[in-house]
Amino acid sequence: MTNSQYILIMRNRIFRLTIASQLSMAAMLVLGAANAAADMPIAPMDTAAMMKGTQTAVLAGGCFWGMEGVFERLKGVVDVTSGYSGGEMSTAHYEMVGTGSTGHAESIQVKYDPLKVSYGTLLKVFFAVGHDPTELNFQGPDHGTQYRSAIFFANDGQKQVAEEYIRMLDRAKVYPKPIVTQVVALKAFYPAEGYHQHFLDNNPDYPYIVYWDLPKIANLQKLFPDLVVKKS
């Protein structure tokens, strides 16, 4: 990472940590405890067409660093890329997306083997661990439409599973507030700059990662131990 890239990230992140650092760990622990206690329903089954070959899911749930870190630890996941979705190619740049005016959301593209992990299971992790789906246009310290909760479906099967699972979560009253996750058609996904890729693993001591994202990894391992790849 160059100095200019580091300064850019710090400009957009560090001032939020100043306000939130003392509360963030407690907030994440409360969220994790709530998710652990909640009776998360089993996600709907994937359609037959969704079981063929390597499949791709595009999800948005706040800063892509933590989302990427969570999903690349799942069995059956082949690759995870941080990037942008919802806007145009010409504005798919971190500085521009950060203004909140491009239509993009910080997103991840998850390539996975549907014979090892289903799309529905990915959504279960997305809702239980990846982010808080009741926060409208923000996640934790990050505010703006670029941090919105969204599922970008690539086909009718993904749309069907996503919409039905949200209805199931609402009926089960898993969350005390309504789910605000958008379910919208995927137009395109644009990979983010190289220094954003695998940021959590490359920078485990980075303050933002420590306060906001490592607790997600801990929750994943606690709630879904059978889904997590065991590191040798």
N, C-alpha and C positions, 0 to 999 in steps of 0.2 A: 504494500500500500504506500503510495506517495504521500508526501507531506500535505499537498493540497487536498487529496482525498480524505486524509485524516481530519484536517481542519473542517472540511465540508460536513463530515459526519458529526463531529463534535458540535459544530454550530447548530445543527438540527436536533441534537439529542441532549447535550450536557445540561442545558438550562432546565430541562424537564426533571433531570435527576436531582437537581438542587432542591426542588420542591418536594419531589415524591420519594426520595431515597429512604426516609425514615418510616414511610408508611407502606412502601411497596411490598416488602417481604411479608408483612402481616396480611396485606390484601391478597397476595397470591396464596398464602397458606389458607386463608379463609375460603377462597375460591376452590382450592384443591380439596379441602375438607367437604365443602358443599357438594362438589362433583362426586367425591368418593361415597357420600351418603346417599346421593340421588339414585333412584332406580332407573338407570338408562335403559330404555327399551331396545330390543334387538332390531337392527336396521332391516328394512325390506330386502328381499332377495334381488340380486341382479338379474336382468333379463338374459336370455340365451345369447343374444348378440354381444353382450358385454363380457362374455366369458371367452372370447376368441382372441388369441395373440396378446401382445403387450398393449395395455390400455393406458390412457392418460386422463388425469384429473387436474383441474385448475381451481384452486381455492384461494380465497383472500380472508385474512383474519388479523389485521394489524400488521405490525412490523414483520417483514418476511424472514428476518434472521431466526426468530424463535420458531416460526412455523416450519421453516426448512429443517431446523434441528430436530424437531419432533418427528416429522414424517420420514426423514432419512434413517431413523432408527427402527422402522417397522419391517418385520419379515414380509417378503414379497415385493417390497419396493425396490425398483431397479435403479432409479435416479430421481433426484429432486433438484430443481432449478429455481432460484429466486428471480422474480421479474415483475412485469407490469401487464395488466390487462384491463380493458374497458375503454381505452382511448386510442389515439392514432399512433402510428409508428413514429411520426415526426416529433412527438412529445414524450416518447418512452425513454426519458433520461431522468436520473435521480433529482437533479436540481429543479427540473420543470415539474415533475410529479409532486415534489415537495410543496409546491404552491397550492395544491388542492384544486387547481382549475383545469386540469387536463382530462378529467374523466377516468383516469387510470386509478386502479387500486394496487397497492403492493400485494403481490400474489406469489404463489408457488405452483410450479408445474410438476406433478407427481406421475412418473411412469412406473407402472406396476404390473405384476403377473397376477391376473385375476384367478388363477388356480391356487394361488397361495394367500391372497388377501383380496377381499371383495371391495367394490366401490362403496357399498353400504358400511363396511367396517371402517374404511377411511373416513367416512362422514361421522361415524360414531366417535372416532378419535378427534376429529375436527371440532365437534361440538363439546366433547367432554374435557379435552385437554388443550387443544390448539389455541382457543380464544374464548371470549365471552360473547355469545351471539345475541345478547340483549343490549349491548352498547351500540348506540346509533352514531356512526361516523366517528368513532374513536375506539381505542383499545388502551387501557391503562393511561400512561402519560402522553400518548400520541393522539392528537386531535386533527380531524380533517377527513374529507371524503376518501382520501387516498388510503385511509386506515379502516375502511368500512368492512363489514362482514358480507361476503358474497361467495356463491357457488356458481362458477361459469360452466354450464353444461355443454358438452360437445355433441350430444345426441338425445333422442327422445327417452331412451332408457335412463340416462343419468338424470334428466329432468324429472322423470317419474319417481325414481328412488329418492331424490332430494326433497321433492315436494311432499311425498308421503311420509318421509322420516320427520320432517318439521311438524307435520300434523300429529304424528305420534308423540313427539316430544311435548307439544302443546297440550295434548289430551292427558299425558302423564303428569303434567305440571312439574316438569323437571326444574324449571327456572321460575323464580318469583315474579319475573317481568316477561312481557311478550318477546318472542324471538324476532329480530329485525333483519335476519340474514336475507339478502337478495338472492333469487334464483334466476339467473339471466343467461341468455345464449352466449357462448364463447365466440367472439369475433376473431381474436388473435391473442397470442401470448408473446411478449417480447422479453427475452432474457435481460436481467439487470447487468450492470457493470461488473467486471470480474472481481473486484475487491469485495463485493457483497456475497459472492458465492461461498457457501460453507463457512460463513462468518463466525457462527457459534463455535464450531470445532477449531477454527483457526485462532480465535480470540476468546478463550474460555474465561479469562480474567478481566475482560473488558467490563467496566461498571454496569452498562446497560444490560449486558448478558447475565451478569451475576444477579442483579436485582430482579429482572423481569423474565428471563428465559430459562435459566437453570432450574427454577422451581417447576416449570412446565415439564422438563425432562424427568424430574423427580416424581411428579404426578403421573406421568405416562408409565414409568416403571412400577409405580404403586398400583395403579388402577388396571393396567393391561400387561402384566408381566409376560403372559403367554404370546403377546404380539411383538415383543421387543427382541431384536437380534441380540444374541448373547455374544459379547466381545471376548475373544480368547486372551 
